[in-house]
Amino acid sequence: MKRRLLFLSCIEGATVMAVELCGARLLSPVFGSSLYVWASVLGITLLALSSGYFTGGWWSAKSKDPEKRLFLILSLASLSVLLMPFTAEYLVPRIAFLPFFPAMIGATVLLLFAPVFFLGATSPLFVILQSKSQVDAGKVSGLVYAISTLGGILATFACGFYLMPLLGLKITLLSFGLLLFLGSALLLWKFSFTHTLLASGLVFLNLNSELNDKPGLYFSEGIMGRVEVEDINYHQKTIRFLKVNDIIQSEMNLATGLSVSDYVRVFDTLSSGFPPGSKALILGLGAGLTSNLLSDRKFHVQAVEFDARVIFAAKKYFSLDKGVELVNDDARYFLNITKRKYDLVFIDVFKAEEQPSHVLTLESLSKIKDVLNKGGRLVINWHGYTSGKLGKGTGILKATLIKQGFFVKFCSYSEDENHRNILVVASMNILPSLDYEIQPALQKTSEINTDDQPLLEEANALANLNWRNLYLKHYTGQ
């Protein structure tokens, strides 16, 4: 058994996972990271792998020099990986004008198919090079796929928890592309001047583009998406934005330190009736502007945020009140373990345009009910859609809240569904008349969002898609 080939197979498996993870994140600034996007990424990845396995098997049977053929395919795979950042930056946005689904699938094919296809095509060649006889083929193929999968596992953890947050998507992909290129040359003892020239050119182009990129105050890529902080002059005011996957999560007037988001103004009125010393739990810190608002009202504030980068940005760039008690954890997990009681719970767990379904299941709402003091209030920041198919998720959320025993009202600053947020207000007591209260014409539904049947992600898919498309057209012209 040739150990150098097993090591190269491990590099190949690692590169497959790096391509898949980074590819999905490269698509997210244009298409988001919804269920549709991940389904497209997984589907195209499997299609490319199966096509590569089949074609690689055919090539291995026809090749007179399998090792030379393997070197050629690995070189093409590494060049395709090195081309991915350029494709994502200059080609993917060019097809975003198409309808969403054709554009998303086309962009996924353009970005992922070639590198994954060539990587998949190497597996049969690894097997044939390691097999001394037909009897060995089964044992060898099992070992090759196991080693390749081990490489994928290592790359998944390395990319998700270290490389992508520290180096960014572009440098991570370049690193894996170069590792594959140099590994195939050194371990197979092959050299191609043409391939080396092309690889060097692609690395130079990407690095030159990286140096010319001018991110704002803060920029971080990670497995949970892209986080940015930047200042923009708007109507003679400087507005500081916190963005996730190119979608604004918080916006602050730099001169006043206050949010300029209309839904925060509505939330301000909803929190005004609580006495000083009340206890508030915020699930989803964002830039911390609602936490600061409650601190100013003399609440004892505890804020839970899953993404440590968001906590860092809130503290460094948005003057987060030092009195806010911060917890770096998943909102649902925190609800499961906390023993405290609160007078106000505010759920603001948007990740870009999406609302994590698991925080709003019937079972999760039961936990929230347990942590609310008598007369306490739950407020949920929600998208603006209430009618037709786009409002299906809002109807399910209301039905789930009522099923758990909450009284429910809706508040918003606008009647325009496409350009508003809704604050869903819930309490175990009958709610009084509220400022900014609206009476949406929701379709009645018996569907409930539960842990066993989490319906909200699918039910909100069209609303999230519509909202993202409108947002990108308004802010970026895409």
Secondary structure, 3 states (H helix, E strand, C coil): CCHHHHHHHHHHHHHHHHHHHHHHHHHHHHHCCCHHHHHHHHHHHHHHHHHHHHHHHHHHHHCCCHHHHHHHHHHHHHHHHHHHHHHHHHHHHHHCCCCHHHHHHHHHHHHHHHHHHHHHHHHHHHHHHHCCCCCHHHHHHHHHHHHHHHHHHHHHHHHHHHHHHHHCHHHHHHHHHHHHHHHHHHHHCCCCHHHHHHHHHHHHHHHHHHHHCCCCCEEEEECCEEEEEEEEEECCEEEEEEEECCEEEEEEECCCCEECCHHHHHHHHHCCCCCCCCEEEEECCCCCHHHHHHHHCCCEEEEEECCHHHHHHHHHHCCCCCCCEEEECCHHHHHHHCCCCEEEEEECCCECCECCHHHHCHHHHHHHHHHEEEEEEEEEEEECCCCCHHHHHHHHHHHHHHHCCCEEEEECCCCCHHHCEEEEEEECCCCCCCCCEECCCCCCCCCCCCCCCCCHHHHCHHHHHHHHHHHHHHHCCC
